C-alpha cells in the first residue's frame, strides 16, 4: 500500500510540471538481476498505465549505440 501511495505522489509531481516524457537510462551490467532495473520497470509500468499518451524512452549505457542527434 505504501508503494502505491508513493507512486501517486510521484505521478502528481510529473503532472504538476507537465512532464510527458520519461527517459530511462540503465547502466547496470547485471541486466535482469539489477534491483534498480526492476524498480524502474515497476515505476514505468505504473506511470504509462496512468498516462497512456505519454512517452518512455530507454537507453542502455554501454550496450546500445548512441543515436545521432537530429533537429526532429
Residue pairs with C-beta under 8 A, 6 or more apart in sequence:
7 43
7 46
10 43
11 46
11 47
11 50
11 51
14 47
14 51
15 51
20 51
20 53
20 54
20 55
21 54
21 55
21 56
21 57
22 44
22 47
22 54
22 55
22 56
22 57
23 56
23 57
23 59
24 40
24 44
24 56
24 57
24 58
24 59
25 59
25 61
26 34
26 36
26 37
26 40
26 58
26 59
26 60
26 61
27 60
27 61
27 62
28 34
28 36
28 37
29 62
30 37
31 37
44 56
47 54
47 56
48 54
48 56
